[in-house]
């Protein structure tokens, strides 16, 4: 089973009771956010609002889909690598193992190893995307004066925001050269509506789209072509938020996640290719000489972000299905969909990190840490200073963790995902002066208003491991334990105790 489109995924979810339809009119302004907040809090279903209403009371032309990735299990269901949907977050480690191999393949140790690698290599090559001439996403084509973002049920998420916000656009860009770094990039960057045919393109400097933009600006006089895809198939959406190796295009990796190669179609007004089965595509150009103030908007931190300037995106066409579905979400204090995605992708990161640091047992990004600001690592310690090496490696190995402010390292007898266990290790195995490592003047998310300078701040590593000779001169405590023989004996008598 491989989902060709968002609709196929929706059909499976609805058959399993994981998608509900709401016929009652619901406003795109604030009401959708409040409903999604309640759904996320209780692990509720995806919802298709069949009759959304604009803030001014107009009935929307199309339904709106929310809370698609509202549970870790639904994120796992979206992956059909090998033809079968995954069921749990743990199943996603298989994706991480594939990524680890593609990032840094181990050379075969003999002919048998080489032959075993051939099917994988063949599968990867077979997932190069194909191109079709006719596509559902272009059944309707709006250009010129017909372009009108007001036709879309764009969500207004939080009180006081300046304008509706396109929150789930899969933005496709291509850089100015034929180098790998300028191949197709897929990224999710929110877009503030400015007018019927203009938005802002909010992308952080280290993201692929922003890097394409900077290289384009340095070598071309004309604006950067871009296309915002709304409602792609779930595998392609997940490929956009996964740390794909530079040697692989995100469209090719999307094929691996889908279990079938991506089908693309040439855009109508820009030299880009987009998923043929998407619901809506907004084509245009990111201007090189015009920007505007973005925000303040509610963010994944649970606060309104500060106002920053981002480039203007000018629309040249809107294409869509004849009966499109508008995919939307919101960001706010966890739990929100980005934090759920982060929790699921946590399992993908583990094989990648363990490839470089095999002594790591577990790696946990607590959702309440705003997806990436806090990391807890359990490890098999082998020598003095080992915990510090691991925390420094976590900050530097994957760019996804360059903004992680807190890294807590514990021994392998501590459950990294149990705060009670972690707090116990911190309170009994740490000396604040000796075991805190503070690094200043490092890259920090510009949304982090706690940092003294926008985009630049400090990080802290907490070594909550048992200390070895060389790290302490004192006799170290011995952990309490019960003999296994007694545990087994009490287990056997428990039913007779009447407790």
LUMLUM-318599 format. One record per residue (C-alpha): residue in three letters; x, y, z; residue number from 1. Coordinates in steps of 0.05 Angstrom, whole numbers, plus 5000, padded with zeros to 4 digits. Last residue first. Layout:
<atoms>
<atom 'ALA' <X Y Z> NUM>,
...
</atoms>
This chain:
<atoms>
<atom 'UNK' <4953 4865 5965> 499>,
<atom 'UNK' <4922 4798 5983> 498>,
<atom 'UNK' <4989 4767 5995> 497>,
<atom 'UNK' <4977 4703 5958> 496>,
<atom 'UNK' <4980 4733 5889> 495>,
<atom 'UNK' <5048 4764 5905> 494>,
<atom 'UNK' <5081 4698 5926> 493>,
<atom 'UNK' <5115 4683 5859> 492>,
<atom 'UNK' <5134 4755 5846> 491>,
<atom 'UNK' <5162 4759 5916> 490>,
<atom 'UNK' <5208 4700 5902> 489>,
<atom 'UNK' <5230 4728 5834> 488>,
<atom 'UNK' <5249 4795 5865> 487>,
<atom 'UNK' <5285 4759 5922> 486>,
<atom 'UNK' <5327 4718 5873> 485>,
<atom 'UNK' <5341 4781 5831> 484>,
<atom 'UNK' <5376 4814 5890> 483>,
<atom 'UNK' <5351 4885 5902> 482>,
<atom 'UNK' <5391 4946 5882> 481>,
<atom 'UNK' <5417 5010 5911> 480>,
<atom 'UNK' <5469 5048 5870> 479>,
<atom 'UNK' <5538 5053 5899> 478>,
<atom 'UNK' <5563 5123 5914> 477>,
<atom 'UNK' <5630 5147 5889> 476>,
<atom 'UNK' <5692 5153 5933> 475>,
<atom 'UNK' <5719 5222 5925> 474>,
<atom 'UNK' <5775 5248 5880> 473>,
<atom 'UNK' <5729 5263 5821> 472>,
<atom 'UNK' <5734 5269 5745> 471>,
<atom 'UNK' <5803 5235 5742> 470>,
<atom 'UNK' <5774 5171 5768> 469>,
<atom 'UNK' <5705 5165 5739> 468>,
<atom 'UNK' <5641 5204 5752> 467>,
<atom 'UNK' <5572 5173 5743> 466>,
<atom 'UNK' <5535 5211 5689> 465>,
<atom 'UNK' <5494 5274 5697> 464>,
<atom 'UNK' <5539 5317 5652> 463>,
<atom 'UNK' <5497 5378 5636> 462>,
<atom 'UNK' <5513 5415 5572> 461>,
<atom 'UNK' <5494 5488 5564> 460>,
<atom 'UNK' <5487 5531 5502> 459>,
<atom 'UNK' <5496 5605 5492> 458>,
<atom 'UNK' <5469 5658 5445> 457>,
<atom 'UNK' <5469 5687 5375> 456>,
<atom 'UNK' <5410 5692 5327> 455>,
<atom 'UNK' <5382 5756 5357> 454>,
<atom 'UNK' <5429 5779 5413> 453>,
<atom 'UNK' <5420 5768 5488> 452>,
<atom 'UNK' <5384 5701 5479> 451>,
<atom 'UNK' <5317 5696 5515> 450>,
<atom 'UNK' <5281 5721 5452> 449>,
<atom 'UNK' <5291 5654 5419> 448>,
<atom 'UNK' <5257 5666 5352> 447>,
<atom 'UNK' <5326 5680 5322> 446>,
<atom 'UNK' <5342 5607 5335> 445>,
<atom 'UNK' <5411 5605 5365> 444>,
<atom 'UNK' <5480 5601 5333> 443>,
<atom 'UNK' <5536 5602 5385> 442>,
<atom 'UNK' <5568 5661 5421> 441>,
<atom 'UNK' <5577 5625 5488> 440>,
<atom 'UNK' <5590 5553 5508> 439>,
<atom 'UNK' <5572 5531 5578> 438>,
<atom 'UNK' <5593 5463 5605> 437>,
<atom 'UNK' <5561 5444 5671> 436>,
<atom 'UNK' <5590 5385 5708> 435>,
<atom 'UNK' <5645 5415 5751> 434>,
<atom 'UNK' <5610 5477 5778> 433>,
<atom 'UNK' <5541 5446 5783> 432>,
<atom 'UNK' <5564 5381 5815> 431>,
<atom 'UNK' <5523 5326 5784> 430>,
<atom 'UNK' <5510 5252 5798> 429>,
<atom 'UNK' <5456 5256 5852> 428>,
<atom 'UNK' <5409 5312 5832> 427>,
<atom 'UNK' <5420 5304 5757> 426>,
<atom 'UNK' <5411 5229 5759> 425>,
<atom 'UNK' <5346 5236 5799> 424>,
<atom 'UNK' <5321 5289 5751> 423>,
<atom 'UNK' <5334 5242 5692> 422>,
<atom 'UNK' <5297 5184 5726> 421>,
<atom 'UNK' <5237 5227 5743> 420>,
<atom 'UNK' <5239 5259 5673> 419>,
<atom 'UNK' <5232 5190 5641> 418>,
<atom 'UNK' <5252 5191 5567> 417>,
<atom 'UNK' <5327 5185 5580> 416>,
<atom 'UNK' <5315 5122 5622> 415>,
<atom 'UNK' <5378 5119 5666> 414>,
<atom 'UNK' <5421 5056 5671> 413>,
<atom 'UNK' <5456 5076 5606> 412>,
<atom 'UNK' <5487 5136 5638> 411>,
<atom 'UNK' <5461 5207 5631> 410>,
<atom 'UNK' <5477 5267 5585> 409>,
<atom 'UNK' <5433 5329 5586> 408>,
<atom 'UNK' <5439 5376 5526> 407>,
<atom 'UNK' <5405 5444 5533> 406>,
<atom 'UNK' <5404 5499 5480> 405>,
<atom 'UNK' <5391 5458 5417> 404>,
<atom 'UNK' <5396 5508 5359> 403>,
<atom 'UNK' <5452 5471 5321> 402>,
<atom 'UNK' <5412 5408 5331> 401>,
<atom 'UNK' <5380 5401 5261> 400>,
<atom 'UNK' <5449 5416 5231> 399>,
<atom 'UNK' <5469 5345 5248> 398>,
<atom 'UNK' <5538 5329 5277> 397>,
<atom 'UNK' <5556 5393 5314> 396>,
<atom 'UNK' <5512 5400 5375> 395>,
<atom 'UNK' <5507 5324 5387> 394>,
<atom 'UNK' <5583 5318 5381> 393>,
<atom 'UNK' <5595 5369 5436> 392>,
<atom 'UNK' <5547 5331 5481> 391>,
<atom 'UNK' <5582 5265 5465> 390>,
<atom 'UNK' <5652 5291 5478> 389>,
<atom 'UNK' <5629 5321 5544> 388>,
<atom 'UNK' <5600 5254 5566> 387>,
<atom 'UNK' <5666 5219 5551> 386>,
<atom 'UNK' <5706 5265 5596> 385>,
<atom 'UNK' <5733 5206 5636> 384>,
<atom 'UNK' <5727 5140 5599> 383>,
<atom 'UNK' <5678 5088 5573> 382>,
<atom 'UNK' <5608 5115 5585> 381>,
<atom 'UNK' <5551 5075 5554> 380>,
<atom 'UNK' <5504 5132 5536> 379>,
<atom 'UNK' <5436 5163 5550> 378>,
<atom 'UNK' <5423 5230 5516> 377>,
<atom 'UNK' <5370 5282 5534> 376>,
<atom 'UNK' <5359 5339 5485> 375>,
<atom 'UNK' <5327 5406 5499> 374>,
<atom 'UNK' <5314 5462 5448> 373>,
<atom 'UNK' <5292 5414 5392> 372>,
<atom 'UNK' <5217 5403 5391> 371>,
<atom 'UNK' <5194 5461 5435> 370>,
<atom 'UNK' <5225 5430 5498> 369>,
<atom 'UNK' <5155 5406 5517> 368>,
<atom 'UNK' <5162 5355 5461> 367>,
<atom 'UNK' <5222 5323 5497> 366>,
<atom 'UNK' <5278 5310 5446> 365>,
<atom 'UNK' <5305 5242 5467> 364>,
<atom 'UNK' <5368 5204 5446> 363>,
<atom 'UNK' <5380 5133 5468> 362>,
<atom 'UNK' <5439 5085 5475> 361>,
<atom 'UNK' <5496 5129 5451> 360>,
<atom 'UNK' <5562 5091 5451> 359>,
<atom 'UNK' <5555 5082 5375> 358>,
<atom 'UNK' <5571 5156 5365> 357>,
<atom 'UNK' <5575 5170 5289> 356>,
<atom 'UNK' <5526 5117 5267> 355>,
<atom 'UNK' <5490 5126 5334> 354>,
<atom 'UNK' <5471 5196 5313> 353>,
<atom 'UNK' <5440 5175 5247> 352>,
<atom 'UNK' <5407 5114 5279> 351>,
<atom 'UNK' <5374 5159 5332> 350>,
<atom 'UNK' <5351 5215 5285> 349>,
<atom 'UNK' <5294 5175 5254> 348>,
<atom 'UNK' <5265 5159 5322> 347>,
<atom 'UNK' <5264 5233 5341> 346>,
<atom 'UNK' <5226 5242 5276> 345>,
<atom 'UNK' <5162 5220 5311> 344>,
<atom 'UNK' <5170 5269 5369> 343>,
<atom 'UNK' <5188 5324 5321> 342>,
<atom 'UNK' <5126 5310 5279> 341>,
<atom 'UNK' <5085 5315 5343> 340>,
<atom 'UNK' <5120 5380 5361> 339>,
<atom 'UNK' <5106 5408 5291> 338>,
<atom 'UNK' <5033 5388 5298> 337>,
<atom 'UNK' <5022 5424 5364> 336>,
<atom 'UNK' <5031 5399 5435> 335>,
<atom 'UNK' <5068 5441 5449> 334>,
<atom 'UNK' <5061 5517 5453> 333>,
<atom 'UNK' <5037 5543 5386> 332>,
<atom 'UNK' <5039 5530 5312> 331>,
<atom 'UNK' <4976 5523 5269> 330>,
<atom 'UNK' <4953 5475 5215> 329>,
<atom 'UNK' <4926 5475 5143> 328>,
<atom 'UNK' <4913 5430 5084> 327>,
<atom 'UNK' <4863 5459 5033> 326>,
<atom 'UNK' <4825 5406 4995> 325>,
<atom 'UNK' <4814 5418 4920> 324>,
<atom 'UNK' <4753 5398 4879> 323>,
<atom 'UNK' <4774 5414 4807> 322>,
<atom 'UNK' <4846 5404 4828> 321>,
<atom 'UNK' <4890 5464 4834> 320>,
<atom 'UNK' <4934 5515 4799> 319>,
<atom 'UNK' <4950 5585 4824> 318>,
<atom 'UNK' <4993 5626 4777> 317>,
<atom 'UNK' <5044 5683 4775> 316>,
<atom 'UNK' <5047 5698 4850> 315>,
<atom 'UNK' <5097 5748 4878> 314>,
<atom 'UNK' <5135 5725 4940> 313>,
<atom 'UNK' <5163 5783 4980> 312>,
<atom 'UNK' <5228 5773 5020> 311>,
<atom 'UNK' <5230 5772 5096> 310>,
<atom 'UNK' <5236 5826 5149> 309>,
<atom 'UNK' <5229 5809 5222> 308>,
<atom 'UNK' <5175 5824 5274> 307>,
<atom 'UNK' <5185 5788 5340> 306>,
<atom 'UNK' <5152 5720 5350> 305>,
<atom 'UNK' <5088 5713 5390> 304>,
<atom 'UNK' <5098 5663 5445> 303>,
<atom 'UNK' <5084 5589 5457> 302>,
<atom 'UNK' <5152 5568 5429> 301>,
<atom 'UNK' <5120 5537 5368> 300>,
<atom 'UNK' <5101 5606 5344> 299>,
<atom 'UNK' <5043 5655 5346> 298>,
<atom 'UNK' <5054 5709 5295> 297>,
<atom 'UNK' <5081 5780 5300> 296>,
<atom 'UNK' <5091 5779 5243> 295>,
<atom 'UNK' <5131 5790 5180> 294>,
<atom 'UNK' <5156 5860 5160> 293>,
<atom 'UNK' <5168 5866 5085> 292>,
<atom 'UNK' <5218 5851 5030> 291>,
<atom 'UNK' <5233 5876 4960> 290>,
<atom 'UNK' <5296 5874 4918> 289>,
<atom 'UNK' <5308 5800 4905> 288>,
<atom 'UNK' <5235 5780 4895> 287>,
<atom 'UNK' <5214 5709 4908> 286>,
<atom 'UNK' <5179 5687 4844> 285>,
<atom 'UNK' <5113 5652 4830> 284>,
<atom 'UNK' <5072 5589 4830> 283>,
<atom 'UNK' <5019 5570 4882> 282>,
<atom 'UNK' <5002 5496 4876> 281>,
<atom 'UNK' <4938 5464 4904> 280>,
<atom 'UNK' <4915 5392 4917> 279>,
<atom 'UNK' <4978 5354 4899> 278>,
<atom 'UNK' <4975 5293 4853> 277>,
<atom 'UNK' <5027 5318 4803> 276>,
<atom 'UNK' <5079 5334 4855> 275>,
<atom 'UNK' <5116 5396 4832> 274>,
<atom 'UNK' <5169 5411 4779> 273>,
<atom 'UNK' <5202 5479 4769> 272>,
<atom 'UNK' <5216 5527 4712> 271>,
<atom 'UNK' <5160 5577 4730> 270>,
<atom 'UNK' <5094 5594 4696> 269>,
<atom 'UNK' <5056 5529 4685> 268>,
<atom 'UNK' <5095 5484 4731> 267>,
<atom 'UNK' <5123 5420 4701> 266>,
<atom 'UNK' <5093 5357 4731> 265>,
<atom 'UNK' <5120 5307 4780> 264>,
<atom 'UNK' <5106 5234 4797> 263>,
<atom 'UNK' <5144 5210 4858> 262>,
<atom 'UNK' <5172 5140 4857> 261>,
<atom 'UNK' <5136 5086 4897> 260>,
<atom 'UNK' <5146 5061 4968> 259>,
<atom 'UNK' <5123 5128 4993> 258>,
<atom 'UNK' <5183 5138 5039> 257>,
<atom 'UNK' <5231 5116 4984> 256>,
<atom 'UNK' <5196 5161 4933> 255>,
<atom 'UNK' <5201 5220 4981> 254>,
<atom 'UNK' <5276 5206 4983> 253>,
<atom 'UNK' <5279 5216 4908> 252>,
<atom 'UNK' <5239 5281 4913> 251>,
<atom 'UNK' <5285 5303 4970> 250>,
<atom 'UNK' <5345 5295 4924> 249>,
<atom 'UNK' <5399 5249 4949> 248>,
<atom 'UNK' <5474 5261 4957> 247>,
<atom 'UNK' <5461 5319 5006> 246>,
<atom 'UNK' <5433 5268 5055> 245>,
<atom 'UNK' <5359 5279 5075> 244>,
<atom 'UNK' <5348 5305 5145> 243>,
<atom 'UNK' <5272 5296 5145> 242>,
<atom 'UNK' <5222 5355 5145> 241>,
<atom 'UNK' <5211 5358 5069> 240>,
<atom 'UNK' <5211 5283 5062> 239>,
<atom 'UNK' <5152 5282 5110> 238>,
<atom 'UNK' <5110 5323 5062> 237>,
<atom 'UNK' <5130 5278 5004> 236>,
<atom 'UNK' <5109 5216 5042> 235>,
<atom 'UNK' <5042 5248 5062> 234>,
<atom 'UNK' <5019 5262 4990> 233>,
<atom 'UNK' <5019 5336 4974> 232>,
<atom 'UNK' <4966 5382 5002> 231>,
<atom 'UNK' <4991 5452 4990> 230>,
<atom 'UNK' <5051 5461 4944> 229>,
<atom 'UNK' <5085 5529 4944> 228>,
<atom 'UNK' <5125 5540 4880> 227>,
<atom 'UNK' <5188 5582 4873> 226>,
<atom 'UNK' <5226 5618 4819> 225>,
<atom 'UNK' <5281 5665 4845> 224>,
<atom 'UNK' <5277 5736 4819> 223>,
<atom 'UNK' <5321 5760 4761> 222>,
<atom 'UNK' <5390 5791 4768> 221>,
<atom 'UNK' <5426 5725 4779> 220>,
<atom 'UNK' <5492 5706 4814> 219>,
<atom 'UNK' <5491 5731 4885> 218>,
<atom 'UNK' <5416 5733 4891> 217>,
<atom 'UNK' <5413 5661 4867> 216>,
<atom 'UNK' <5464 5639 4920> 215>,
<atom 'UNK' <5424 5675 4974> 214>,
<atom 'UNK' <5357 5648 4950> 213>,
<atom 'UNK' <5382 5576 4945> 212>,
<atom 'UNK' <5408 5584 5017> 211>,
<atom 'UNK' <5340 5609 5039> 210>,
<atom 'UNK' <5306 5549 5006> 209>,
<atom 'UNK' <5354 5500 5039> 208>,
<atom 'UNK' <5346 5527 5110> 207>,
<atom 'UNK' <5405 5559 5146> 206>,
<atom 'UNK' <5380 5630 5138> 205>,
<atom 'UNK' <5310 5619 5165> 204>,
<atom 'UNK' <5253 5621 5115> 203>,
<atom 'UNK' <5193 5667 5117> 202>,
<atom 'UNK' <5168 5680 5047> 201>,
<atom 'UNK' <5121 5740 5048> 200>,
<atom 'UNK' <5057 5737 5007> 199>,
<atom 'UNK' <5030 5769 4944> 198>,
<atom 'UNK' <4975 5757 4893> 197>,
<atom 'UNK' <4910 5773 4929> 196>,
<atom 'UNK' <4946 5816 4980> 195>,
<atom 'UNK' <4997 5810 5036> 194>,
<atom 'UNK' <4985 5738 5060> 193>,
<atom 'UNK' <5040 5715 5108> 192>,
<atom 'UNK' <5075 5652 5083> 191>,
<atom 'UNK' <5102 5597 5129> 190>,
<atom 'UNK' <5162 5558 5105> 189>,
<atom 'UNK' <5160 5483 5096> 188>,
<atom 'UNK' <5219 5461 5054> 187>,
<atom 'UNK' <5231 5420 4991> 186>,
<atom 'UNK' <5296 5431 4954> 185>,
<atom 'UNK' <5307 5413 4881> 184>,
<atom 'UNK' <5382 5411 4865> 183>,
<atom 'UNK' <5426 5471 4881> 182>,
<atom 'UNK' <5470 5436 4933> 181>,
<atom 'UNK' <5481 5380 4883> 180>,
<atom 'UNK' <5514 5429 4834> 179>,
<atom 'UNK' <5479 5447 4769> 178>,
<atom 'UNK' <5477 5520 4788> 177>,
<atom 'UNK' <5426 5575 4806> 176>,
<atom 'UNK' <5388 5539 4861> 175>,
<atom 'UNK' <5322 5503 4855> 174>,
<atom 'UNK' <5261 5517 4899> 173>,
<atom 'UNK' <5198 5480 4921> 172>,
<atom 'UNK' <5159 5505 4981> 171>,
<atom 'UNK' <5114 5454 5015> 170>,
<atom 'UNK' <5063 5502 5043> 169>,
<atom 'UNK' <5030 5480 5109> 168>,
<atom 'UNK' <5020 5546 5148> 167>,
<atom 'UNK' <4992 5596 5098> 166>,
<atom 'UNK' <4979 5654 5146> 165>,
<atom 'UNK' <4921 5702 5151> 164>,
<atom 'UNK' <4941 5774 5168> 163>,
<atom 'UNK' <4969 5818 5224> 162>,
<atom 'UNK' <4963 5770 5283> 161>,
<atom 'UNK' <4927 5800 5342> 160>,
<atom 'UNK' <4890 5738 5365> 159>,
<atom 'UNK' <4919 5672 5341> 158>,
<atom 'UNK' <4913 5625 5280> 157>,
<atom 'UNK' <4881 5662 5222> 156>,
<atom 'UNK' <4876 5605 5171> 155>,
<atom 'UNK' <4874 5611 5096> 154>,
<atom 'UNK' <4809 5584 5067> 153>,
<atom 'UNK' <4833 5595 4995> 152>,
<atom 'UNK' <4793 5638 4947> 151>,
<atom 'UNK' <4820 5699 4981> 150>,
<atom 'UNK' <4888 5681 4951> 149>,
<atom 'UNK' <4863 5709 4885> 148>,
<atom 'UNK' <4896 5700 4817> 147>,
<atom 'UNK' <4842 5711 4765> 146>,
<atom 'UNK' <4872 5779 4746> 145>,
<atom 'UNK' <4931 5745 4714> 144>,
<atom 'UNK' <4932 5669 4721> 143>,
<atom 'UNK' <4887 5615 4750> 142>,
<atom 'UNK' <4895 5544 4726> 141>,
<atom 'UNK' <4843 5490 4745> 140>,
<atom 'UNK' <4856 5417 4729> 139>,
<atom 'UNK' <4929 5431 4743> 138>,
<atom 'UNK' <4938 5392 4808> 137>,
<atom 'UNK' <4905 5332 4774> 136>,
<atom 'UNK' <4965 5326 4727> 135>,
<atom 'UNK' <4978 5320 4652> 134>,
<atom 'UNK' <5047 5317 4622> 133>,
<atom 'UNK' <5079 5269 4672> 132>,
<atom 'UNK' <5150 5269 4699> 131>,
<atom 'UNK' <5182 5212 4738> 130>,
<atom 'UNK' <5220 5218 4803> 129>,
<atom 'UNK' <5284 5177 4815> 128>,
<atom 'UNK' <5260 5122 4861> 127>,
<atom 'UNK' <5289 5066 4817> 126>,
<atom 'UNK' <5359 5088 4835> 125>,
<atom 'UNK' <5345 5080 4909> 124>,
<atom 'UNK' <5313 5011 4898> 123>,
<atom 'UNK' <5372 4987 4856> 122>,
<atom 'UNK' <5422 5009 4909> 121>,
<atom 'UNK' <5381 4973 4962> 120>,
<atom 'UNK' <5376 4910 4919> 119>,
<atom 'UNK' <5452 4912 4905> 118>,
<atom 'UNK' <5473 4919 4978> 117>,
<atom 'UNK' <5465 4845 4993> 116>,
<atom 'UNK' <5510 4828 4933> 115>,
<atom 'UNK' <5566 4872 4961> 114>,
<atom 'UNK' <5560 4840 5030> 113>,
<atom 'UNK' <5565 4771 4999> 112>,
<atom 'UNK' <5625 4792 4956> 111>,
<atom 'UNK' <5664 4816 5016> 110>,
<atom 'UNK' <5670 4867 5071> 109>,
<atom 'UNK' <5625 4917 5035> 108>,
<atom 'UNK' <5643 4990 5048> 107>,
<atom 'UNK' <5600 5022 5101> 106>,
<atom 'UNK' <5553 5075 5072> 105>,
<atom 'UNK' <5556 5145 5104> 104>,
<atom 'UNK' <5495 5187 5089> 103>,
<atom 'UNK' <5458 5134 5050> 102>,
<atom 'UNK' <5470 5083 5105> 101>,
<atom 'UNK' <5449 5131 5160> 100>,
<atom 'UNK' <5387 5150 5120> 99>,
<atom 'UNK' <5367 5078 5114> 98>,
<atom 'UNK' <5376 5067 5188> 97>,
<atom 'UNK' <5336 5129 5203> 96>,
<atom 'UNK' <5278 5104 5160> 95>,
<atom 'UNK' <5281 5037 5197> 94>,
<atom 'UNK' <5279 5077 5262> 93>,
<atom 'UNK' <5208 5097 5240> 92>,
<atom 'UNK' <5180 5032 5267> 91>,
<atom 'UNK' <5194 5057 5337> 90>,
<atom 'UNK' <5144 5114 5324> 89>,
<atom 'UNK' <5089 5063 5314> 88>,
<atom 'UNK' <5047 5033 5258> 87>,
<atom 'UNK' <5088 5036 5194> 86>,
<atom 'UNK' <5049 5030 5128> 85>,
<atom 'UNK' <5069 4973 5082> 84>,
<atom 'UNK' <5096 4978 5011> 83>,
<atom 'UNK' <5171 4976 5024> 82>,
<atom 'UNK' <5170 5046 5051> 81>,
<atom 'UNK' <5097 5064 5066> 80>,
<atom 'UNK' <5109 5121 5115> 79>,
<atom 'UNK' <5045 5161 5129> 78>,
<atom 'UNK' <5023 5110 5181> 77>,
<atom 'UNK' <5083 5131 5224> 76>,
<atom 'UNK' <5059 5203 5224> 75>,
<atom 'UNK' <4990 5178 5242> 74>,
<atom 'UNK' <5019 5139 5301> 73>,
<atom 'UNK' <5056 5200 5326> 72>,
<atom 'UNK' <4989 5236 5332> 71>,
<atom 'UNK' <4964 5302 5303> 70>,
<atom 'UNK' <4995 5292 5235> 69>,
<atom 'UNK' <4932 5308 5195> 68>,
<atom 'UNK' <4907 5356 5249> 67>,
<atom 'UNK' <4869 5399 5198> 66>,
<atom 'UNK' <4838 5391 5129> 65>,
<atom 'UNK' <4799 5450 5100> 64>,
<atom 'UNK' <4741 5444 5051> 63>,
<atom 'UNK' <4735 5487 4989> 62>,
<atom 'UNK' <4701 5550 4963> 61>,
<atom 'UNK' <4697 5583 5031> 60>,
<atom 'UNK' <4632 5613 5055> 59>,
<atom 'UNK' <4640 5688 5066> 58>,
<atom 'UNK' <4631 5711 5138> 57>,
<atom 'UNK' <4686 5764 5139> 56>,
<atom 'UNK' <4733 5717 5177> 55>,
<atom 'UNK' <4724 5664 5123> 54>,
<atom 'UNK' <4677 5605 5134> 53>,
<atom 'UNK' <4695 5531 5130> 52>,
<atom 'UNK' <4642 5483 5103> 51>,
<atom 'UNK' <4670 5413 5098> 50>,
<atom 'UNK' <4718 5419 5156> 49>,
<atom 'UNK' <4758 5355 5148> 48>,
<atom 'UNK' <4786 5333 5215> 47>,
<atom 'UNK' <4845 5289 5233> 46>,
<atom 'UNK' <4830 5250 5295> 45>,
<atom 'UNK' <4842 5264 5369> 44>,
<atom 'UNK' <4903 5252 5411> 43>,
<atom 'UNK' <4871 5286 5471> 42>,
<atom 'UNK' <4910 5351 5474> 41>,
<atom 'UNK' <4918 5351 5398> 40>,
<atom 'UNK' <4842 5352 5387> 39>,
<atom 'UNK' <4833 5408 5438> 38>,
<atom 'UNK' <4886 5452 5404> 37>,
<atom 'UNK' <4856 5435 5335> 36>,
<atom 'UNK' <4788 5461 5356> 35>,
<atom 'UNK' <4818 5525 5384> 34>,
<atom 'UNK' <4859 5536 5321> 33>,
<atom 'UNK' <4799 5525 5276> 32>,
<atom 'UNK' <4759 5576 5315> 31>,
<atom 'UNK' <4814 5629 5310> 30>,
<atom 'UNK' <4795 5656 5241> 29>,
<atom 'UNK' <4781 5599 5192> 28>,
<atom 'UNK' <4710 5601 5219> 27>,
<atom 'UNK' <4671 5536 5226> 26>,
<atom 'UNK' <4607 5518 5189> 25>,
<atom 'UNK' <4577 5452 5213> 24>,
<atom 'UNK' <4592 5395 5165> 23>,
<atom 'UNK' <4650 5366 5205> 22>,
<atom 'UNK' <4682 5303 5176> 21>,
<atom 'UNK' <4724 5256 5219> 20>,
<atom 'UNK' <4791 5223 5204> 19>,
<atom 'UNK' <4823 5169 5247> 18>,
<atom 'UNK' <4763 5123 5247> 17>,
<atom 'UNK' <4801 5068 5210> 16>,
<atom 'UNK' <4763 5078 5144> 15>,
<atom 'UNK' <4773 5153 5151> 14>,
<atom 'UNK' <4849 5145 5159> 13>,
<atom 'UNK' <4853 5100 5098> 12>,
<atom 'UNK' <4812 5149 5056> 11>,
<atom 'UNK' <4854 5208 5081> 10>,
<atom 'UNK' <4918 5173 5058> 9>,
<atom 'UNK' <4888 5162 4989> 8>,
<atom 'UNK' <4866 5234 4987> 7>,
<atom 'UNK' <4936 5260 5003> 6>,
<atom 'UNK' <4959 5226 4940> 5>,
<atom 'UNK' <4992 5163 4911> 4>,
<atom 'UNK' <4994 5130 4979> 3>,
<atom 'UNK' <5032 5065 4977> 2>,
<atom 'UNK' <5000 5000 5000> 1>,
</atoms>
